[in-house]
């Protein structure tokens, strides 16, 4: 079977795996997503299995031969893992080095030593945003929760006043900024420029995190006034270390891949000549694989060796960092398989045909689709991957900047109103000692603010660039 690319879909040069009409395809999409939602929420099935079964169900409902649906799914899974799997692994290694070496504690302690009073919520946003760059959301929560609880308890701060800014920083990074899995997969799906997406993502992220973090935390603290639960304050990683990396070295290591990728984007804009030696050099060093690999290698010295790690300890740290991401890789890969099944079934062309008669902007359509899938499945990553597959054909005629904005619109929509079918909801509830109602009034509302503000900023940017 010939794999359909976005360009082929847009040009309508390849027959889809099914000749079903728009009505049947629409029903098939809803049925496929419903199967995934039901399996995840009702039967508590792992998202990898749910996405796999949902993809096959989608193909069956669309009238595709099962063997072709299987080929579509496995093709999408393979290409997605090939595209982002290594990046996820490198990000996990960097995050583990950051945590185990005490580098994260060093950043936290340095910033907190210089902040106090009204500045503390802003310090927590800064900490979470810096720490959240290389870390998965769940890892970031586990890493930052002890700090949030200790700061709230020792400084006699409201838990929500300190916790909401930290959660906002982590969540915005997770939804909008590569190298997090969701944005990376969306960038790959719509063929966006990674460096430009990163730059525009930072531009959108700054005001978004301010509004959803320090500003909203004032109201969240009034709505939910709870003390920091003592039982949830574990020992910090650096307490067993005799020494730890310096603040400057840790910060430089964490920002290295971001700087390299942004430099590539800047050189692409200034030079704009693919044959120029300078641009070719930056095309290599600014590639996500090289940028993250460089950060990992540098981190082994600036973080690991600076903390006194032996070669064996470094090897153990790297090995332990990879085991927890197996599930993430499978979910992301299966999401890519679901995306490819959507495309090969002709859903992408269907959306193109239908959207021609709509007055709704493509960016708003992408945001709404991501919102719907997020509400249904509870997973921001699943929402991002699925929405990217659905709207990828819309990027065919977009400029480079608007393609990057399409990725950000999807990412913003994927964060909308986390509730009981989201693992993050339960993480926050348990760590902060909240009940379901309190979690909805704080965490869920914060996520919705992030989604709406970021989506609005993306639409505004689309009017000026």
N, C-alpha and C positions, 0 to 999 in steps of 0.2 A: 504493500500500500504506500502511495506517495504521501509523505507528511506535508500537511498544509502549513505554509508560513503565512504571516500576517499580510505580506505583500501579495501572495497568491490569492488570499481571500478577498483582498480589496479589489484585485483585478478580475476576480471570478474566473480564473484560468484553470482551476482544478476542481473536479467534481468532489463533493463531500462524500463521506462514507454512507450517508443516507440521503434519499431524495424526499424526505418528509416535508410537508408544507409548514408554513410558519406556525399555524395553530398547534400542530402535533409537536413541533420542536419546542414551542413555548411550554406546553404541558410536560414535555420530557424534562426540560430544565427544572421546572417547579417540582416535578416528581423526584428527580435526582437529588435536588437540594433537600427535599422533605425526607428522603431516605437517610441522608447524612445527619440531618437534625435529629430525627427520631432515634437513630442508632447511638448518637452521642449523648442526647439528653435522657431518653427513656431507658435505654438498655445499658448506658454507661460504657459503651464500646470505645476502645481507643480510636483516636481521630484517624490514625493511619488505616485501620481496618474499615472505618466508616467511609472514608474517602475512596478507598478501593472498591468497596461494594457499591457506593453511590455512583461512581464512574461507570461501572458495568450496568447498573440500573438505568442510568441516563442513556447509554447506548441502546439498551433494549427497548426503552420507552420511545426512543427516536426511530426505532425500526431498523437499526443497524445490525448487520450480522455480528454475532458474538465474537468471532475470531478477529474481525476488524476493530471492534471496540477494544479488545484486549491489546492489539498492536498499538492503537492510539494511546491507551493508558500507559503501556510500558515505554513507548517512545517519549511521551511527555515526562514520565518519571525519570528516565535516564538522562534526558537533556537538562532537566532542572537540577538534578543532583550534580551533574557534570559542571553546570554553570555556577552554582552557589554552594555546593557541598564543601569544597575545599575552603572557601571563604568562611563558612560557618565554623569549620574545624579550627582554622587559624584564629578566629575571634575567640573561640572557647579557650584555646591555649593561652592567648594573651590575657584573657580575663582571669584564668586560674593563676597565672604568674602574678598578676596584680593583687589578687586576694592573698595567696599563700606567702608572698614575700613581705607582706605588711605595707606594700606601697599604697594600697587603698586607705589603710589606717593613717598613713603619713599625710596623705592629701586631706583627709577628714580632719585630723587633729590640727594641722597647720591653719586651715581655713577657720575652724571653730575658735582657735586661739585668738584670732583677729576679729571675730564677730561677737556680737552680743546684743541683747535687748531687741529692738525693732529690726535690727539687721539680720537676726538669726534665720527667719524664714527665707531671706534672700541667699544667705549662706548655704542653706539646705538645697535650694534650687541649683546653685552653682556646683555643689558637691555631687548631687545626683546626675546632673547633666554631664559632668566630666567623667564620673565613674561609669555612667550609662553608655558612653560611646562604644566601648568594646564588649559590653556585657549583655547577655540576654535579660529580658525583663525579670524573669523569675529569679535568676542569679543575683541581679541587682537588688531585688527586694531582700533576699536572704542576707546580702552583704551590708545593706544600709539600715535594716530594721534595728539591729543592736545600737547603732549610732543614734538613730531617731529616738529610741526609747531612753537611752542614757542621757541625751541632751534634754529631753522633756523632763526627766526625773530630777537630774542634778541642777538644772536651771529653773525648775519650777515653771516650765512652759506648758501651755495647753498641748496635748498630744496631737490634735488636729492642726494646730498652728504650725507645728514642726513637720508632721508627717505628710500632710497634703502637698506642700511644696516639693518634698523629696519624691513622692509618688508621681507628681506631675512631670518632673524632670526626667524620670525614668521612662514614663509612658510616651512622652513626646519623642524621645530618642528612639524608642522601640518602633513607633508607628511611622516616623517621617525620615529618619536619618540612616542611610547605609553606613556600616556593613551589617545592619540587622537583617534577619532573613526575609521578612515581609517586603521591605523596600527593594532589596536586592532582586527578589523574584519578580516584582512588578517592573523593575527597570529592564530585566531580561525579557519579560513578556512583551513589552511595548517598544523595545529597542530604544530606550532613552539613554542619554549621555549621563554616565554616573557622576562625573565631577560637577556638571551643571546642576544635576538633581540634588547633590550634596549641598552645593552653595545656596540654591533656592530653598532647600529644606531648612538650613540654618536660619535663613532670612525669615521664614514662616515660623520656625520653632521659637525664636526669641520672644516676640510679643505673645505668642500662644501660651508659653510656659509661665510668663509673668501673670497673665490674667487667670489661668487655671491654678496657679500655684500660690504665691504670696497674697494676691488680691482675694481669690476665692476662699483661702484658708481662714480669713477673718470671719466669714459667715459660717463656714463649716465648724469652727471652734465654738460659735454660739449655738448652733443647732445640736451639736454632739459634744458634750463636755465629759470626757472619760479620762481616768488616770492611766499612766503607762503600766501595763501588766508586768509585775516583777518576774513572773515565771518565764517570760519570753526574752529575757536578756541573757544570751549565751556568752561564753568566753570569746574574746576577739582573737583572730588568727595570729596577730603579732605579739600576743602576750607570752608565747613560748619562744620567741626569737630574741637573740642577744643583740641584734642590730637589724636595721631595716633601711631601705633605699631613701635617698633624700627627696624632698618635695620637688625640686626642680627636675631631677632625673626622671622621677616617676611621671610627672606631668608631660615632659618632653616625649617620653616613650609612648604615652597614651595618645598624644596628639599627632605623632609622626605619620600614621597612615592617612589621617585627615588632611594634614598639610600636603602630603605627596599627591593625593587625589585632587585637591583644590588647585595645586600648582599646575597639574596637567590640564585642568579645565581652563585656567587662566592663559596658559601658553597656547592652547587650541584657539582661544578667542583672539589673542594678540597676533600670533604668527599666521594662523589659518593657512598653512601650507603643509600637507601631509608628507611631502618629500624633503622638507627642511630638516637639517640634522638636529636642531634644538627640539623641534616638535617630536621627532622620532624618539629622541632620548626620553623626553617626558612622557611619551605614550607608553614607554616601557616602565619607568619607575613610578608612574602614576596609575598604572593598572592595579585594580584592587588586589589581585593575587600577589604582586610584587610588593605593594605598599604594606599589606598585612604581614607578609612573610618577613619583610625588613623589620617591622615592629616587633615580631616574635623573636627574631635573632638578636636584635638590640636589647629586647627585654630580658633575655637570658643573662645578659651581662649587667645591665643597669638595674634590674629588679632581682633576679635570682642570685647572681654572684654577689651583688651588693648586700644581700640578706645573709650571706654566708652559706648558700646552698652548694653542696658538692655536685659533681657530675651525676652521681646516682640520684640525688634528691631532685635535680632538674629533670632527669629522665622520668622519675616517678610522677612529678608534677604534670608533665606533658601527658603521660599515660592516663592519669586520673582525670584530666580535663576532657578527654575524648569520650569516655564511657557515657556520661550523662547526656551527650548530644545525639546519641543514636536515635532516640525517639523523635527528636526535633528534625533530624535529617529525613527520617521516614515520613513524617507528617508533611514536610515541605515537598519531598519527592512525590508523594501521593497527591498532594495539591496540584503539582505540576502535571501529573497524569490526568487529573480531573479537568484541568484547564485545556489540555490537548484534546481530550474527548469532546469538550464543549466546541472547540474550534473545528475539529474534524467532522463533527456532526452537522456543521453548517450553522451553528448558533451565531457565530461572529458575523456571517453574512446576513443572517436574519436581523440582527441588531442594526447593522448598517442600513438595511432596507427600511426597517421601521423608523429608525431615528431620522431619516431624511425628511419625514413628514412632521417631525416634532420641532417645536420652537425652543425646546429645552437645550441649554448649552451642553456640550459633550462632557465638560468637567463636572457639571452638576449631576449629570446622568451617572458618571463614574462614582461620584460620592454617594448617591442614593443607592446604587447597586451594592456598594460595599457596606453601607449602613444596614440594608436588608439582610445580607448574609451574616454580618456580625451579630445582629439581634437574634438571628435564627440559630447559629451554630455556637456563638459565644467565643469563638477564636478569632483574634485579630489577624493572625497569620493565614488561616483558612479564608477569611473574608478578603484579604488582600490578594491572595493567589487566585481565588475564584473570580473576583471582580476584574482582575487584570486580564484573565483569559476571555472574559465576556466582552470587555471594551477594547481589547488590543486592536481590532480592525479600525477603530475610530482614530488611531494614532497615525494611520497611513498618510493622511494629507496634512498633518500638523507640522508646525515648525519645531526645531530642536527644543526651544524653550517651552513651548506648550506641551510637548511630549513629556518633559520633566514635570511640568505642572500636573499632567494627568496622573503621574505616579503619586504625587503628593495629595491629589484629590482622593485617590483610592486609599492611601494611607490614613488620611484624616477620617474618612468614612468608616474605616475598619476599627476605629477606637470608640465609636458611638455607644453610649449607655451599656457598660459592662454590667451583667446581672448574674443570676444564679447558675447559668450554664457556662460561665467563664471561670477557668481555674484561678485567674488572677483575683477574682471577686472573693474566693474562699481564702486565698493566701492573705489578703489584706484583712479580712474579717478575723481570722484566727490570730494573726500576729498582733493586731491592735486590740484584740479582746472585745470586738464589737458584736452586736446582734445583727440580724439581716436588715432590719429597718435602718439602723444607724449606718451600716455599710452603704446602703442605697443612697442615703442623704448626703454622704460624703464622697466616697469613692466613685459611685455610679454617676453622680452629678458632675464630679470633676472630669471624668472621661467624656461625658457629653459636651461639656464646655470646651475641652480640647478639640473635639471633633468639629463642632460648629465654628469655633473661632478660626481654626486652621483651614477649614473648608472655605470660609468667607474670605480669608486672606489670599488663598489660592485664586479665587474668582477675581479678586481685586487686582492681583498681579497680572492675571491674563488680559486685563484691560490696558495695561501700560507697557507690556513687553511683547 
